[in-house]
């Protein structure tokens, strides 16, 4: 990846425990033309869920391919979230978006978000989306009906650890009321992408 001097766009990271509403916020921001954002599609070694589409929701890679990309240094950041369940951001994905003259918006987990902030401290706005409570998270995850109870419990256990990292982010948005959270996110991103 090019060195920091040649970086064209900005990086906007939204991280949160599963079920906090970060995906809803990111989708909202992508619909606002003046923000000039494009979505960074993450790569994963897990199988598609439900109606997920390769190249739209994720780049679905085999475990072997994912590990090869790690070996080749193709990732900006990556993490083994659960055993043999990898997620990461390909450098080529960020370059693809910058080549279009747009800013990159990420919907990624807490560890990945902090890694991007550390690599590009000046160009990155790292936002943590905080849920009303861990109990509320559990309710939201159950409503999704995308995962079995044991997976939900793993996510809840992970959420407690992730919540402790919130102070390491530039901004924290409390998603207690979605409209308020959307408005706050829009204002934050607008100020960040338009500041010289």
C-alpha positions, -999 to 999 in steps of 0.1 A, spaced: 0 0 0 12 35 -8 29 54 20 9 79 41 20 108 20 0 97 -11 -32 89 7 -61 105 -11 -91 98 11 -101 95 47 -110 64 66 -141 63 88 -143 34 111 -175 23 129 -170 -5 154 -192 -20 181 -203 -53 196 -227 -73 173 -262 -59 176 -253 -23 185 -267 -9 153 -234 0 136 -245 -16 103 -277 4 103 -257 36 109 -232 29 82 -259 21 56 -276 54 65 -243 73 60 -237 56 26 -270 70 14 -258 106 20 -242 118 -13 -224 148 1 -203 126 24 -187 109 -7 -184 75 11 -179 40 -3 -182 9 18 -151 -12 25 -162 -48 20 -144 -71 45 -130 -105 36 -140 -135 57 -133 -172 59 -168 -180 71 -196 -193 49 -223 -169 37 -254 -165 59 -289 -161 46 -290 -139 15 -254 -126 18 -237 -121 -16 -200 -125 -23 -184 -91 -33 -213 -72 -18 -217 -82 18 -182 -98 21 -155 -113 0 -160 -150 10 -126 -167 9 -117 -203 18 -96 -207 49 -66 -216 27 -70 -185 5 -74 -163 36 -42 -176 52 -24 -171 19 -34 -135 18 -21 -131 53 12 -147 43 14 -123 13 8 -92 34 -24 -84 15 -44 -72 45 -45 -38 61 -58 -56 92 -71 -91 100 -82 -111 130 -92 -146 138 -125 -137 155 -134 -173 164 -114 -205 157 -108 -207 119 -132 -178 115 -111 -149 100 -121 -114 91 -100 -87 75 -97 -57 52 -78 -62 20 -54 -33 10 -68 -36 -25 -103 -28 -12 -92 5 3 -71 13 -29 -102 5 -50 -123 31 -31 -96 58 -31 -91 53 -68 -128 64 -72 -120 96 -53 -141 86 -23 -136 82 15 -137 47 29 -162 37 56 -157 6 76 -182 -15 96 -157 -37 114 -150 -52 148 -133 -33 176 -99 -48 172 -98 -42 134 -110 -7 139 -83 2 164 -56 -13 141 -67 9 112 -67 40 135 -32 31 147 -19 27 111 -35 59 98 -40 81 129 -44 114 109 -67 101 82 -90 80 104 -121 88 124 -128 59 147 -163 58 161 -176 33 187 -213 26 188 -225 18 223 -256 -2 229 -280 7 257 -270 -25 276 -257 -60 272 -292 -73 279 -305 -52 250 -278 -66 228 -289 -101 235 -325 -92 227 -314 -77 193 -292 -107 184 -320 -131 192 -345 -111 171 -321 -114 141 -327 -152 141 -294 -157 122 -274 -177 147 -279 -205 173 -280 -197 210 -244 -208 217 -231 -184 190 -252 -156 205 -238 -163 240 -202 -162 225 -210 -128 210 -224 -115 243 -193 -126 262 -172 -109 235 -193 -77 238 -183 -71 274 -147 -71 264 -153 -49 234 -173 -23 255 -142 -18 276 -123 -6 246 -147 23 239 -125 50 254 -97 42 228 -120 55 200 -121 91 188 -159 93 194 -186 73 211 -221 73 199 -247 59 223 -273 41 202 -302 43 227 -324 61 201 -317 53 165 -327 87 150 -305 105 174 -276 82 167 -280 86 130 -281 124 133 -250 124 155 -231 100 132 -239 122 102 -227 154 119 -195 137 130 -186 123 96 -196 155 78 -173 175 100 -144 150 96 -145 146 58 -149 183 52 -122 195 75 -90 205 57 
